[in-house]
Amino acid sequence: MGTADALASAPAPAQEAGMADPAAPAAARAPLLSEDRAARLAAEFGLKPEEYERARAILGRPPTLTELGLFSVMWSEHCSYKSSRVWLRELPTNAPWVIQGPGENAGVVDIGEGLAAVFKMESHNHPSFIEPYQGAATGVGGILRDVFTMGARPVANLNALRFGSPDNPRTKRIIDGVVRGIGGYGNCVGVPTVGGEVNFHPAYDGNPLVNAMTVGIAPASRIFTAKATGAGNPVVYVGSKTGRDGIHGATMASAEFSADSEEKRPTVQIGDPFTEKLLIEACLELMETDAIVAIQDMGAAGLTSSSVEMAGKGGMGIELVLDDVPQREAGMTAYEMMLSESQERMLMVLHPGREAEAERIFRKWELDFAVIGHLTETGRIVVRHKGAVEADIPLAPLESEAPLYRRPTAETPKQPVLHPASVPDRAGIEAALLTLLACPDLCSRRWIWDQYDSMVGGQTARRPGAADAAVVRVEGHDRALALTTDVTPRYCQADPETGGAQAVAEAWRNITAVGARPLAITDNMNFGNPERPEIMGQFAGCIRGMAAACKALDFPVVSGNVSLYNETRDAADGPPRAILPTPAIGGVGVLEDVRQAVGLALPPFLDLVVVGETRGWLGQSLWLREVAGREEGAPPPVDLSEERRNGDFVRAQILAGNALACHDVSDGGLLVAVAEMTMPLGIGATLLPTPGGLPEHAFWFGEDQARYVLAVPDAASLLEAARAAGVPAHRLGRCNDVGLLILGGERSISVQRLRDAHEATLPALMGEA
């Protein structure tokens, strides 16, 4: 029996046993659940038996239905991070430029000239599997609210998407819905979608990943938080009306899927980007005044999480009167209103006497406005509806004392190192290059990004596909932000610690490759069931690698999200299938002068130089998987001192005007990187013969880290500078104007043929070839 059926079949409140609470008059409190009923519902709501007993002990009595709902969502994995908090504490979060680290709606870093970048990444994985369009759309809407809640105007959206095998019949439907949902919401709300990544693997067949990131700009001296203070201060609800959509969405996001997941469709929220646009403008207008004490998005767990977190962070109590909540459906109960995840809603605490001023602003923007409660000094949340107390709970256990687990971990077995000579090349270099450029993980994403408005707002300086990181100008200034999302899950699967470090390092490289100074990251930790030691071992290993990379690269974590239980059972009694460990990294950097940014497109008649050491690492490479048909071996090692040294050198060369194009070397290796540089403008490249000591296929397709390809006017002077800096570099070849990629003298392939292979895959997959 599902939760909705269980509630529907429950006896009327007056028939529940154990109704009376001797501490309160019978008419003043909502009915208490019977012991059996409470325990049964707690299990359906996702609480373990011991968690329910702890909640009951906190109350000193059985709960009401609303109280049980509050405990279940606030103690869900999605809201409390009860399996991950112990590990997240290992991540570095501070730097001189960090204004706000983890713990608020979004992270904040100083970008100079009195400005701050506000950003966060968050998942909407489970909803996007159940209902791809609305799941993705409301993921975008939710992350936008996290950013403008802090007082920032959103200026850019990015995403990190993972889909199942292209051969799976379900994949096409999910891709179509997710891409339309992201584009539909972002385009309508008027925030450009400027970057992201898309990959495919059968591990995501039953559980796609939709990670949405938003970046905003705010005055560094005017950052808003959710810390509510001031007993008696009014609590104000603004935005859209509350409906029954999304109830128990946070609980659903904290459970693995099964074959009946389609039945969870009612837990997916419905978004309205036009209302979101009005909400952005109304909130930013009110933020120009000094009326706001605290503000919080009604995200996961809706009114429950926003009220509990605001009061809890300020050490206050809060009292809500739900009769005053704007409602779009008749007969809503307190339980439904507190757990609804209807979109485009915010909760605020105002200074006394400022209600009328705030209401005028929100009414002008045609949004609902209602005073629904006030702060107290009790340290409790009290919820009233129709004259009855529906909930009366101490806040601390809900907000900051949720269960905390240090779950058992099992280390991922180390895979052997593959020697390049042990993997013969049976395809040939030209055929392998065409195969790689056409494979789902490397093919052109144009079919996707053409559905996104990347230029709305007029500040996008580097569009999707034009550079390793998106570049967005700060309006009215010369400076710009560089933005990226990155992770290589197959590396994380083979060696979580190395994979975690590589994800951070690649984000740092992509920002560096446009000439920007990396500032900070947000993370989105997507993993399977943490109650399985091998999954928790993956999580812990990735955290260790990320922490080491963040420290070595001065690239702290300032916000993030954890999404666990990303598993699916094909049948109720079947084994769970987890996704690949996917710690997605969203990176932000700054350019003091947007005119110094470079892209990856090759200009003609320049020398090509590769910075960094090429060792021919084929373990876990795309060449190994797509061409040799093998998924094995240790992933390429990550030398963080080498990453720092090489990246700092490359950035200095770009800012000095010595490099006119730059591309980091990652998936597919060196020849793929060069091919990707030739295709935007059709400029060819004549490459020198490979140096001795490595098989040719290992040299061109190995995925050694800390490497960049630079297009420079004078290779000799750059190589001399590299020698002086102790950075390995060598001349790779020269750009040509004949539209050919020429390998070692006689072999060649036209850039147009490369482009045709690169562009065909996604349209063919989506039936538009």
C-alpha positions in Angstrom: 0.0 0.0 0.0 1.4 3.4 -0.9 1.4 6.4 1.4 -1.5 8.1 -0.2 -3.6 4.8 0.0 -2.5 4.4 3.6 -3.7 7.9 4.5 -6.9 7.5 2.6 -7.7 4.3 4.4 -6.9 5.7 7.9 -9.7 6.0 10.4 -11.1 9.5 11.0 -9.0 11.5 13.5 -11.6 11.1 16.2 -11.3 7.3 15.9 -7.5 7.3 16.5 -6.4 5.8 19.8 -4.2 7.7 22.1 -5.7 11.0 21.2 -5.5 12.8 24.5 -2.4 14.7 25.6 -2.7 15.5 29.3 -0.4 18.5 28.8 -3.0 20.3 26.6 -6.8 20.8 26.5 -8.4 18.2 24.2 -9.7 20.9 21.8 -6.4 22.6 21.6 -4.3 19.9 20.0 -4.8 17.9 16.8 -5.3 14.2 17.4 -2.3 12.1 18.2 -1.6 9.0 16.1 -2.0 5.6 17.7 1.3 3.9 18.5 0.8 1.2 15.8 -0.4 3.8 13.2 2.5 6.1 13.9 5.1 3.3 13.6 3.5 2.1 10.3 3.3 5.6 8.8 6.9 6.4 10.0 8.2 3.4 7.9 6.2 4.6 4.9 7.6 8.1 5.3 11.2 6.7 5.3 12.0 6.8 9.0 13.9 3.8 10.4 12.4 2.3 13.5 15.1 3.7 15.7 14.7 7.1 14.2 11.0 7.0 14.9 11.7 6.0 18.5 14.1 8.9 18.8 11.4 11.3 17.5 8.8 9.9 19.9 11.3 10.3 22.8 11.9 14.0 21.8 8.1 14.6 21.9 7.5 12.4 25.0 4.3 11.1 23.3 3.0 9.8 20.0 3.1 12.4 17.2 0.3 14.0 15.3 0.3 13.3 11.6 1.8 16.7 10.9 4.5 16.2 13.5 5.4 12.9 12.0 5.5 14.5 8.5 7.9 17.2 9.8 10.3 14.7 11.4 10.3 12.5 8.3 11.2 15.2 5.8 13.7 17.0 8.1 15.4 13.8 8.9 15.4 12.5 5.4 18.7 12.0 3.7 17.8 14.8 1.2 17.4 17.4 4.0 19.6 16.2 6.8 22.7 14.7 5.0 22.7 12.1 7.8 25.0 9.8 6.0 27.3 12.4 4.4 27.9 15.1 7.0 30.7 13.4 8.7 32.6 13.2 5.4 31.7 16.6 4.1 33.5 18.2 7.0 36.8 17.1 5.5 36.4 19.5 2.6 38.2 22.9 2.8 35.8 25.8 2.7 37.8 28.9 3.5 39.9 31.3 1.6 40.5 35.1 1.8 38.0 35.6 -1.0 35.2 33.4 0.5 32.4 35.5 1.9 30.0 32.7 2.7 30.8 29.0 2.7 28.5 26.0 3.1 25.5 26.3 5.4 23.4 28.9 3.5 21.3 28.7 0.4 24.4 29.3 -1.8 28.1 30.1 -1.5 29.5 33.6 -2.0 33.0 34.7 -3.2 34.5 38.1 -3.7 35.2 38.9 -7.3 36.6 42.4 -6.8 35.2 45.9 -7.4 32.8 45.5 -4.5 31.0 42.6 -6.2 30.4 39.0 -5.2 29.6 35.8 -7.2 26.8 33.7 -5.6 26.5 30.1 -6.8 25.4 26.6 -6.0 24.6 23.3 -7.8 21.8 21.0 -6.8 20.2 17.8 -8.0 16.8 16.9 -9.3 17.6 13.3 -10.3 14.7 11.3 -9.0 12.0 13.8 -10.2 13.6 13.9 -13.6 13.4 10.1 -14.0 9.7 10.1 -13.0 8.7 13.1 -15.1 11.6 14.4 -17.1 10.2 17.8 -18.2 8.9 19.0 -14.9 11.7 17.3 -12.9 14.4 19.2 -14.9 12.4 22.5 -15.1 11.8 22.7 -11.3 15.4 21.8 -10.7 16.4 24.9 -12.6 13.7 26.9 -10.7 14.9 25.7 -7.4 18.5 26.5 -7.9 17.6 30.0 -9.2 15.8 30.7 -6.0 18.8 29.5 -3.9 20.8 32.2 -5.6 18.5 35.2 -5.6 17.5 34.4 -2.0 21.0 35.6 -1.1 20.4 38.9 -2.8 22.0 38.1 -6.2 20.6 38.6 -9.6 21.1 35.3 -11.5 23.3 35.8 -14.6 24.0 32.2 -15.7 22.7 28.6 -15.6 24.8 25.5 -16.1 24.0 21.8 -15.8 25.6 18.4 -15.5 23.5 15.6 -17.1 24.0 11.8 -17.1 21.8 9.6 -19.2 21.6 5.8 -19.7 22.8 3.9 -22.7 21.7 5.4 -26.1 20.4 1.9 -26.9 17.9 1.9 -24.0 14.4 2.8 -25.3 13.8 5.0 -22.3 16.9 7.1 -22.8 15.5 9.1 -25.7 12.3 10.1 -23.8 14.3 11.2 -20.8 16.8 13.2 -22.8 14.0 14.9 -24.7 12.1 15.8 -21.5 15.1 17.0 -19.5 16.5 19.2 -22.3 13.1 20.7 -23.0 12.6 21.3 -19.2 15.9 23.0 -18.7 15.5 25.2 -21.8 11.8 25.9 -21.2 12.4 27.2 -17.7 15.7 29.0 -18.2 14.7 30.6 -21.4 11.4 31.8 -20.1 12.8 33.2 -16.9 15.4 35.1 -18.8 18.7 33.6 -17.4 21.1 32.2 -20.0 22.2 28.6 -20.0 25.8 29.0 -20.8 27.5 25.6 -20.1 27.4 22.1 -18.8 28.2 18.6 -19.6 26.4 15.5 -20.9 27.5 11.9 -20.7 26.0 8.4 -21.2 26.5 5.1 -19.5 24.3 2.0 -18.9 24.7 2.6 -15.2 22.3 5.6 -15.5 19.6 3.6 -17.4 17.3 3.5 -14.4 18.5 6.7 -12.7 19.5 9.7 -14.8 21.3 12.6 -13.1 20.1 16.2 -13.6 22.3 18.6 -11.7 21.5 22.3 -12.1 23.8 25.2 -11.3 23.1 28.9 -11.1 25.5 31.8 -10.7 24.5 35.3 -9.7 26.0 38.7 -9.0 25.4 40.7 -5.8 27.1 43.6 -4.0 29.6 42.0 -1.7 28.4 44.1 1.2 24.7 43.1 0.9 24.4 39.4 1.2 21.1 38.0 2.7 21.0 34.9 4.8 18.3 32.6 6.4 19.3 33.4 10.0 16.0 34.7 11.6 16.2 36.9 14.7 13.9 39.1 16.7 11.1 37.7 18.8 7.8 38.9 17.5 9.1 39.7 14.0 6.5 38.8 11.4 6.9 35.7 9.2 5.8 36.4 5.6 4.9 34.0 2.8 5.3 35.3 -0.8 5.1 34.0 -4.3 2.7 31.4 -5.7 -0.1 29.6 -3.9 0.3 26.3 -2.1 -1.0 23.1 -3.7 -0.7 19.4 -3.2 2.1 18.9 -5.7 5.5 17.6 -4.5 4.2 16.3 -1.1 6.9 14.0 0.3 9.3 14.9 -2.6 12.2 15.1 -0.2 11.4 11.6 1.1 11.1 10.3 -2.4 14.5 11.8 -3.2 15.9 9.8 -0.3 14.9 6.3 -1.5 16.0 4.0 -4.3 13.7 3.4 -7.2 11.8 0.3 -8.1 9.9 -1.0 -11.0 6.8 1.0 -9.9 8.5 4.4 -9.9 6.0 5.8 -12.4 3.5 5.7 -9.5 5.6 8.4 -7.8 4.6 11.0 -10.4 2.4 13.0 -7.8 5.6 13.7 -5.8 7.1 15.8 -8.7 6.6 19.5 -8.5 5.2 21.7 -11.3 7.1 24.8 -12.3 6.0 28.2 -13.6 9.0 30.2 -14.9 6.9 33.3 -15.6 6.0 33.5 -11.9 9.6 32.9 -11.0 10.6 35.9 -13.1 8.2 38.0 -11.2 9.4 36.6 -7.9 13.0 37.4 -8.8 12.2 41.0 -9.5 9.9 41.5 -6.4 12.5 40.0 -4.1 15.4 42.0 -5.5 13.3 45.2 -5.2 12.5 44.5 -1.6 16.1 43.8 -1.0 16.9 47.3 -2.0 15.3 48.4 1.3 16.3 47.3 4.8 13.0 45.5 5.5 14.3 41.9 5.4 15.7 40.2 8.5 16.0 36.8 6.9 14.8 35.0 3.7 14.7 31.4 2.6 13.5 29.6 -0.5 10.7 27.0 0.1 12.6 24.2 -1.6 12.7 20.5 -0.6 10.2 20.0 2.3 8.6 23.4 1.4 7.2 25.4 4.3 8.7 22.8 6.8 12.3 23.2 5.9 12.2 27.0 5.3 10.6 27.7 8.7 12.6 25.2 10.6 15.9 26.3 9.1 15.3 30.0 9.4 14.3 29.9 13.1 16.9 27.2 13.9 19.8 29.2 12.5 18.9 32.2 14.6 18.2 30.2 17.8 14.6 31.3 17.7 11.2 29.6 17.8 8.5 30.1 15.2 4.7 30.0 15.3 2.7 29.5 12.1 -1.0 29.9 11.4 -1.7 27.9 8.3 -5.2 29.3 7.8 -3.4 32.4 6.4 -1.3 30.4 3.8 -2.4 31.2 0.3 -3.9 28.0 -1.1 -4.8 27.0 -4.6 -6.7 23.8 -3.7 -9.7 23.5 -1.3 -9.6 21.6 1.9 -5.8 21.3 2.4 -4.7 19.9 5.7 -1.9 21.1 7.9 0.1 18.1 6.9 -0.3 18.8 3.2 0.5 22.5 3.5 3.7 21.9 5.6 5.0 19.2 3.2 3.9 20.7 -0.1 6.7 21.5 -2.5 4.8 23.8 -4.7 7.2 26.0 -6.6 8.0 29.7 -6.8 7.5 30.4 -3.0 9.6 32.2 -0.5 9.5 32.7 3.3 10.8 35.9 4.9 11.1 37.5 8.3 10.6 41.2 8.2 11.4 44.0 10.6 8.2 45.0 12.5 6.1 47.6 10.7 7.5 46.9 7.2 4.7 44.5 6.2 2.7 47.1 4.2 5.7 48.3 2.3 6.7 44.7 1.4 3.1 43.8 0.5 2.9 46.8 -2.0 5.9 45.5 -3.8 4.7 41.9 -4.1 1.1 43.0 -5.1 2.6 45.2 -7.8 4.3 42.1 -9.2 1.0 40.2 -9.0 2.3 37.8 -6.3 0.7 36.5 -3.2 1.7 38.0 0.1 0.6 36.9 3.6 1.7 37.2 7.2 1.5 33.6 8.4 3.2 33.8 11.7 5.9 35.3 13.9 9.2 34.4 15.7 9.2 33.5 19.3 11.8 32.9 22.0 10.6 29.3 22.8 13.0 27.4 20.5 10.0 25.4 19.2 8.0 25.3 16.0 4.3 25.5 16.7 1.9 25.0 13.8 -1.8 26.0 14.2 -4.6 25.3 11.8 -8.4 25.8 12.3 -7.9 26.5 16.0 -5.9 23.4 16.7 -2.2 22.9 17.4 -1.1 20.6 14.6 2.6 20.5 15.6 4.6 21.6 18.7 8.2 20.4 18.4 11.5 21.6 19.8 13.5 23.0 16.8 17.0 22.0 17.6 16.4 18.2 17.0 14.7 19.0 13.7 17.2 21.6 12.4 20.6 20.6 13.6 20.4 17.4 15.6 19.1 15.0 13.0 20.5 11.5 13.1 24.2 11.3 12.1 25.7 8.1 10.8 29.2 7.0 10.2 28.3 4.2 8.0 30.7 1.3 7.3 32.9 1.7 4.2 34.6 -0.8 2.0 37.5 0.3 -0.2 37.3 0.0 -3.9 39.8 -2.7 -5.1 42.7 -1.1 -7.0 42.9 -1.9 -10.7 46.2 -2.8 -12.4 48.0 -0.3 -14.4 47.7 -0.9 -18.1 51.0 -0.6 -19.9 50.5 1.1 -23.3 52.2 -1.7 -25.2 49.8 -4.3 -23.7 46.9 -2.8 -25.6 47.4 -3.2 -29.3 45.9 -0.8 -31.9 43.8 -2.8 -34.3 41.7 0.2 -35.6 44.3 2.7 -36.8 44.6 6.4 -35.8 42.2 7.9 -38.3 39.4 5.4 -37.7 39.8 5.7 -33.9 39.6 9.4 -34.1 36.3 9.3 -36.1 34.9 6.7 -33.7 35.8 8.8 -30.6 34.4 12.1 -32.1 31.1 10.4 -32.9 30.8 8.4 -29.6 28.0 9.6 -27.2 30.5 11.0 -24.6 32.4 13.1 -27.1 29.9 14.0 -29.9 28.7 17.5 -30.4 26.1 18.7 -27.9 24.7 21.3 -30.4 21.4 19.5 -30.5 21.1 20.2 -26.8 22.6 23.7 -26.4 20.6 25.0 -29.4 17.5 24.5 -27.3 19.0 26.8 -24.6 19.1 30.6 -24.9 22.7 31.2 -24.0 22.7 34.9 -25.0 19.7 36.3 -23.2 20.9 39.3 -21.0 23.6 40.1 -23.6 26.6 39.4 -21.3 27.7 36.0 -22.6 31.2 36.3 -24.0 31.9 32.6 -24.6 29.0 30.5 -25.6 28.6 26.7 -25.2 31.2 24.8 -27.2 33.4 27.9 -27.8 35.7 27.4 -24.9 36.6 25.1 -22.1 34.6 27.3 -19.7 31.7 29.6 -20.3 32.6 33.3 -19.9 29.9 35.8 -18.7 30.7 39.5 -18.5 29.7 41.3 -15.3 27.3 44.0 -16.7 28.8 47.5 -16.5 32.3 46.1 -15.8 35.3 44.8 -17.8 35.6 41.8 -15.5 33.9 38.4 -16.2 33.2 35.1 -14.6 34.4 31.8 -16.0 32.1 28.9 -15.3 32.3 25.1 -15.8 30.9 21.7 -14.6 33.1 18.6 -14.6 33.5 15.0 -13.4 34.7 11.8 -15.0 32.6 9.0 -13.3 34.5 6.1 -14.9 37.6 7.3 -13.1 35.7 7.6 -9.8 34.4 4.0 -10.3 37.8 2.6 -10.8 39.6 4.7 -8.1 37.3 7.0 -6.1 40.1 9.1 -4.6 41.9 9.6 -7.9 38.5 10.3 -9.6 37.5 12.9 -6.9 40.8 14.7 -7.3 40.6 14.6 -11.1 37.1 16.1 -11.1 38.3 19.2 -9.1 41.5 19.4 -11.2 39.6 19.3 -14.5 37.3 22.1 -13.3 40.4 24.1 -12.3 42.0 23.4 -15.7 38.9 24.4 -17.7 38.7 27.8 -15.9 42.4 28.3 -16.4 42.2 27.4 -20.1 40.2 30.6 -20.8 42.6 32.7 -18.8 40.6 33.0 -15.6 41.7 32.7 -12.0 39.9 29.8 -10.3 38.1 30.9 -7.1 35.9 28.2 -5.7 33.6 25.2 -6.4 30.2 23.9 -5.6 29.7 20.2 -5.6 26.9 17.8 -6.3 27.6 14.4 -4.8 25.6 11.7 -6.7 26.0 8.2 -5.3 24.0 5.0 -4.7 22.7 3.6 -1.4 25.0 4.7 1.5 23.9 1.7 3.5 26.0 -0.5 1.2 29.6 -0.3 2.4 31.0 -0.3 -1.1 29.0 2.8 -2.0 29.9 4.6 1.2 33.5 3.7 0.4 33.2 5.4 -3.0 31.8 8.5 -1.3 34.6 8.7 1.3 37.2 8.1 -1.4 35.9 10.8 -3.6 35.8 13.2 -0.7 39.4 12.5 0.2 40.5 13.1 -3.4 38.4 16.3 -3.7 39.7 17.7 -0.4 43.3 17.1 -1.5 42.8 18.8 -4.8 40.9 21.8 -3.3 43.7 22.4 -0.9 46.5 22.0 -3.4 44.8 24.3 -5.9 43.4 26.9 -3.5 39.9 26.0 -4.8 37.6 25.8 -1.7 34.1 24.3 -1.6 31.5 27.0 -0.7 28.2 25.2 -1.4 26.9 21.9 -2.6 24.3 19.1 -2.5 24.3 15.4 -1.8 22.1 13.0 -3.7 22.1 9.4 -2.4 20.1 6.3 -3.1 20.5 6.8 -6.9 19.7 3.1 -7.5 17.0 1.2 -9.3 15.6 -2.3 -8.9 14.2 -3.7 -12.1 11.9 -5.9 -10.0 10.8 -5.7 -6.4 13.0 -8.6 -5.4 15.8 -7.8 -7.8 19.3 -6.6 -6.9 19.8 -2.8 -6.9 21.8 -1.2 -9.7 23.7 1.9 -8.6 24.9 4.7 -10.8 28.6 5.3 -11.3 29.9 7.5 -8.4 29.5 11.0 -9.8 30.8 13.9 -7.7 29.9 16.7 -10.1 32.0 19.8 -9.7 30.8 23.3 -10.6 33.7 25.8 -10.8 33.8 29.6 -10.8 36.7 31.8 -11.7 37.2 35.5 -12.5 38.8 37.4 -15.3 39.7 41.0 -14.6 39.3 41.9 -18.3 36.9 39.9 -20.4 38.9 40.9 -23.5 41.7 38.6 -22.3 39.6 35.5 -22.5 40.5 32.9 -25.1 38.5 30.1 -26.7 39.5 26.8 -28.2 39.0 27.6 -31.9 42.2 27.5 -33.9 43.2 30.7 -35.8 45.3 30.0 -38.9 49.1 30.1 -39.2 49.9 29.6 -35.5 52.2 27.0 -33.8 50.7 24.3 -31.6 52.3 23.5 -28.3 51.3 20.9 -25.8 52.0 21.8 -22.2 52.4 18.9 -19.8 53.8 15.4 -19.9 52.4 12.8 -22.3 52.9 9.3 -20.9 50.3 7.4 -23.0 47.9 6.5 -20.1 45.2 4.2 -21.6 43.6 2.8 -18.4 39.9 3.8 -18.2 40.3 5.9 -21.3 37.6 6.5 -23.9 39.9 5.0 -26.5 40.0 1.8 -24.5 36.3 1.6 -24.1 35.1 2.9 -27.5 37.8 1.5 -29.8 39.3 -1.5 -28.0 36.0 -2.5 -26.3 37.4 -2.7 -22.8 36.6 -0.9 -19.5 39.5 -1.7 -17.2 42.7 -0.5 -15.6 43.6 2.2 -13.2 42.6 5.7 -14.2 45.4 8.3 -15.0 47.1 9.5 -11.8 46.6 13.1 -10.7 49.8 15.0 -9.7 48.4 18.1 -8.0 51.7 19.9 -7.9 52.0 19.3 -11.6 48.4 20.5 -12.1 49.2 23.7 -10.2 52.5 24.4 -11.9 51.3 23.8 -15.5 48.0 25.6 -15.0 49.6 28.7 -13.5 52.1 28.8 -16.4 49.3 28.5 -19.0 47.2 31.2 -17.4 50.2 33.6 -17.3 50.8 33.0 -21.0 47.2 33.7 -21.9 47.0 36.9 -19.9 50.3 38.0 -21.4 48.8 37.6 -24.9 51.1 34.8 -25.8 48.4 32.1 -26.4 45.5 32.9 -28.8 43.7 29.6 -28.3 43.8 27.0 -25.5 42.1 23.7 -24.8 42.7 21.3 -21.9 43.4 17.7 -22.8 40.9 15.4 -21.2 38.5 12.7 -22.5 39.9 11.1 -25.7 43.4 12.5 -25.3 45.6 14.7 -27.3 44.4 14.1 -30.8 40.7 14.6 -29.8 41.7 17.9 -28.2 43.4 19.1 -31.4 40.4 17.9 -33.5 38.0 19.8 -31.3 40.1 22.9 -31.9 40.0 22.5 -35.7 36.2 22.1 -36.0 34.8 25.5 -34.9 36.4 27.5 -37.8 37.4 24.7 -40.1 41.1 25.5 -39.6 43.3 22.4 -40.1 46.5 21.4 -38.3 49.7 19.7 -39.5 51.1 17.6 -36.7 54.6 16.4 -36.3 55.5 12.7 -36.0 55.0 11.3 -32.6 58.1 11.2 -30.4 59.7 7.8 -29.9 59.2 5.6 -26.9 55.4 5.4 -27.0 53.0 3.5 -29.2 51.3 6.0 -31.5 47.8 5.3 -30.3 48.9 5.7 -26.7 50.5 9.1 -27.5 47.5 10.4 -29.3 44.6 8.9 -27.2 46.1 8.5 -23.7 44.4 10.6 -21.0 47.3 11.9 -19.0 46.3 14.8 -16.8 47.6 18.4 -16.4 47.9 19.0 -20.1 46.9 21.9 -22.4 47.2 22.5 -26.1 48.1 26.1 -26.9 48.0 28.0 -30.3 50.8 30.5 -30.1 52.5 32.9 -32.6 56.0 31.6 -31.7 56.6 28.1 -30.3 60.2 28.8 -29.6 59.7 31.6 -27.2 56.9 29.7 -25.4 59.0 26.6 -25.1 61.8 28.8 -23.6 59.5 30.3 -21.1 58.2 26.8 -20.2 61.8 25.6 -19.6 62.5 28.5 -17.3 59.3 27.7 -15.3 60.2 24.0 -15.1 57.1 23.1 -17.1 57.2 20.2 -19.7 56.2 21.4 -23.1 56.9 20.5 -26.8 55.9 21.7 -30.2 53.0 19.7 -31.6 52.7 21.1 -35.1 51.2 24.1 -36.9 47.8 25.3 -38.0 47.1 25.2 -41.7 44.6 26.8 -44.1 43.8 23.7 -46.1 41.1 22.3 -43.8 43.0 19.1 -43.1 44.2 17.4 -40.0 47.5 16.0 -41.2 49.3 13.3 -39.1 53.0 12.9 -39.4 53.3 13.9 -43.1 51.2 11.7 -45.3 48.1 10.7 -43.5 45.3 13.3 -43.4 41.6 13.6 -42.8 39.4 16.6 -43.7 38.1 18.8 -40.9 34.7 18.6 -42.5 34.7 14.8 -42.2 35.6 15.2 -38.5 32.8 17.7 -38.1 30.2 15.5 -39.9 31.0 12.6 -37.6 31.0 14.8 -34.6 27.6 16.5 -35.3 25.6 13.4 -36.5 25.2 11.4 -33.3 22.7 13.2 -31.1 20.3 14.2 -34.0 20.4 10.5 -35.1 19.7 9.4 -31.5 16.7 11.8 -31.2 15.3 10.8 -34.6 16.2 14.1 -36.3 19.0 13.1 -38.6 
